[in-house]
Amino acid sequence: MDLKQKTYLLVTGASRGIGREFAQQLSQRIEALGSVVVLLGRSQPLLEETKGTILKQNPELSVHTYALDLATARSEDFARILKYSQVSSADFQRAIVIHNAGTVGDTSKRAREIGDTEYLQEYYHTNVFSAIALNCEFMRTFAGIPKLVVNLSTLAAIAPISSMAHYCTVKAAREMYFRVLATEEPAPDTLVLNYAPGMIDTQMTEQVQREAHDPAVVAMFREQRESKTMLTTAQTTQRFLQVLAAQRFQSGDHVDYRDPVEP
Ligand SMILES: NC(=O)c1ccc[n+]([C@@H]2O[C@H](COP(=O)([O-])OP(=O)(O)OC[C@H]3O[C@@H](n4cnc5c(N)ncnc54)[C@H](OP(=O)(O)O)[C@@H]3O)[C@@H](O)[C@H]2O)c1
């Protein structure tokens, strides 16, 4: 992935956790003048912090922040953000979207207990519908230039995990959307990666450890945190960059942190 080219980079959930680290690390590597970085999340102050760090590392970049709740966001919101964030620049040679924002849902409930359709609607809107809507606007806006589409996936998208009926189902649906996209849109014009980052020390894993109904799941998270085998956001971002540099994956593949980068 050539970040020497004039790049448009959009990261959702850039206010903290993995999204913040991805945004910072990728921005650091963007070299071309006129490149634009767009950071989405709900917390404007935290987005501004991410922006400040990026500009300290790379003052030439144009960095835009937009506070937006993905639980209610609509296609028009994404269309507006994509339009306004390009006002200061045009003629990008590459566009990258990192669909990172996500929530773990209610892990205190068993699969047989999650039938509240109001909750499900909001949860699916946040984690699936908004990602699809943003992606459609992104594909439309950047038709004709090379695009990298990254979905933050997880082992839970491909394996059932007790306490995680909400999370497993949205992650499976979201990953399948991006796999279908990859079958329809030819690489290298559109390159799709479902990246599973491993188990990372963020607010999300703290929440699971606090709330999961299954004691075995709580114990597993606690053990990994206490033994410091849980990864840092920096470690998984480093691996993600290696995966991109090696480019051994086929468009649409699910690549896990633990997979060997080289065959
Ligand atoms: N941590 C792990 O071990 C792990 C493992 C596998 C996959 N993942 C995936 O990696 C991604 C990031 O996870 P993380 O651990 O970094 O989580 P995190 O620390 O909880 O951060 C989640 C990010 O998503 C944003 N977000 C949450 N709800 C939102 C909403 N309604 N509207 C807009 N933005 C929202 C948050 O920003 P605001 O609060 O500012 O809105 C925040 O920036 C997720 O997709 C997750 O499923 C994580």
Ligand as a Chemical Component Dictionary entry (heavy atoms), coordinates in Angstrom:
data_LIG
# 
_chem_comp.id                   LIG 
_chem_comp.type                 NON-POLYMER 
_chem_comp.pdbx_formal_charge   0 
_chem_comp.three_letter_code    LIG 
# 
loop_
_chem_comp_atom.comp_id 
_chem_comp_atom.atom_id 
_chem_comp_atom.alt_atom_id 
_chem_comp_atom.type_symbol 
_chem_comp_atom.charge 
_chem_comp_atom.model_Cartn_x 
_chem_comp_atom.model_Cartn_y 
_chem_comp_atom.model_Cartn_z 
_chem_comp_atom.pdbx_ordinal 
LIG N1  N1  N 0  -10.550 -5.083 21.905 1  
LIG C1  C1  C 0  -10.514 -6.298 21.366 2  
LIG O1  O1  O 0  -9.982  -7.249 21.969 3  
LIG C2  C2  C 0  -11.091 -6.539 20.002 4  
LIG C3  C3  C 0  -10.966 -7.832 19.471 5  
LIG C4  C4  C 0  -11.470 -8.087 18.209 6  
LIG C5  C5  C 0  -12.084 -7.085 17.486 7  
LIG N2  N2  N 1  -12.204 -5.837 18.014 8  
LIG C6  C6  C 0  -12.878 -4.805 17.212 9  
LIG O2  O2  O 0  -12.056 -3.655 17.088 10 
LIG C7  C7  C 0  -12.876 -2.491 17.016 11 
LIG C8  C8  C 0  -12.425 -1.475 18.053 12 
LIG O3  O3  O 0  -12.521 -2.059 19.337 13 
LIG P1  P1  P 0  -11.859 -1.416 20.633 14 
LIG O4  O4  O 0  -11.484 -2.544 21.510 15 
LIG O5  O5  O -1 -10.850 -0.406 20.260 16 
LIG O6  O6  O 0  -13.136 -0.721 21.279 17 
LIG P2  P2  P 0  -13.287 0.560  22.204 18 
LIG O7  O7  O 0  -12.027 0.883  22.915 19 
LIG O8  O8  O 0  -14.510 0.320  22.989 20 
LIG O9  O9  O 0  -13.535 1.727  21.140 21 
LIG C9  C9  C 0  -14.688 1.701  20.343 22 
LIG C10 C10 C 0  -14.673 2.889  19.394 23 
LIG O10 O10 O 0  -15.940 2.863  18.696 24 
LIG C11 C11 C 0  -16.593 4.115  18.860 25 
LIG N3  N3  N 0  -18.031 3.942  19.006 26 
LIG C12 C12 C 0  -18.679 3.109  19.871 27 
LIG N4  N4  N 0  -20.005 3.285  19.764 28 
LIG C13 C13 C 0  -20.198 4.253  18.832 29 
LIG C14 C14 C 0  -21.353 4.884  18.306 30 
LIG N5  N5  N 0  -22.585 4.567  18.713 31 
LIG N6  N6  N 0  -21.188 5.851  17.382 32 
LIG C15 C15 C 0  -19.945 6.193  16.964 33 
LIG N7  N7  N 0  -18.823 5.626  17.413 34 
LIG C16 C16 C 0  -18.942 4.673  18.346 35 
LIG C17 C17 C 0  -16.006 4.697  20.146 36 
LIG O11 O11 O 0  -16.017 6.108  20.086 37 
LIG P3  P3  P 0  -16.985 7.063  20.980 38 
LIG O12 O12 O 0  -17.165 6.423  22.309 39 
LIG O13 O13 O 0  -16.267 8.373  20.966 40 
LIG O14 O14 O 0  -18.222 7.103  20.180 41 
LIG C18 C18 C 0  -14.572 4.201  20.123 42 
LIG O15 O15 O 0  -13.757 5.083  19.388 43 
LIG C19 C19 C 0  -14.322 -2.968 17.209 44 
LIG O16 O16 O 0  -14.941 -3.119 15.957 45 
LIG C20 C20 C 0  -14.148 -4.328 17.868 46 
LIG O17 O17 O 0  -15.231 -5.186 17.607 47 
LIG C21 C21 C 0  -11.718 -5.546 19.268 48 
# 
loop_
_chem_comp_bond.comp_id 
_chem_comp_bond.atom_id_1 
_chem_comp_bond.atom_id_2 
_chem_comp_bond.value_order 
_chem_comp_bond.pdbx_ordinal 
LIG N1  C1  SING 1  
LIG C1  O1  DOUB 2  
LIG C1  C2  SING 3  
LIG C2  C3  SING 4  
LIG C2  C21 DOUB 5  
LIG C3  C4  DOUB 6  
LIG C4  C5  SING 7  
LIG C5  N2  DOUB 8  
LIG N2  C6  SING 9  
LIG N2  C21 SING 10 
LIG C6  O2  SING 11 
LIG C6  C20 SING 12 
LIG O2  C7  SING 13 
LIG C7  C8  SING 14 
LIG C7  C19 SING 15 
LIG C8  O3  SING 16 
LIG O3  P1  SING 17 
LIG P1  O4  DOUB 18 
LIG P1  O5  SING 19 
LIG P1  O6  SING 20 
LIG O6  P2  SING 21 
LIG P2  O7  DOUB 22 
LIG P2  O8  SING 23 
LIG P2  O9  SING 24 
LIG O9  C9  SING 25 
LIG C9  C10 SING 26 
LIG C10 O10 SING 27 
LIG C10 C18 SING 28 
LIG O10 C11 SING 29 
LIG C11 N3  SING 30 
LIG C11 C17 SING 31 
LIG N3  C12 SING 32 
LIG N3  C16 SING 33 
LIG C12 N4  DOUB 34 
LIG N4  C13 SING 35 
LIG C13 C14 SING 36 
LIG C13 C16 DOUB 37 
LIG C14 N5  SING 38 
LIG C14 N6  DOUB 39 
LIG N6  C15 SING 40 
LIG C15 N7  DOUB 41 
LIG N7  C16 SING 42 
LIG C17 O11 SING 43 
LIG C17 C18 SING 44 
LIG O11 P3  SING 45 
LIG P3  O12 DOUB 46 
LIG P3  O13 SING 47 
LIG P3  O14 SING 48 
LIG C18 O15 SING 49 
LIG C19 O16 SING 50 
LIG C19 C20 SING 51 
LIG C20 O17 SING 52 
# 
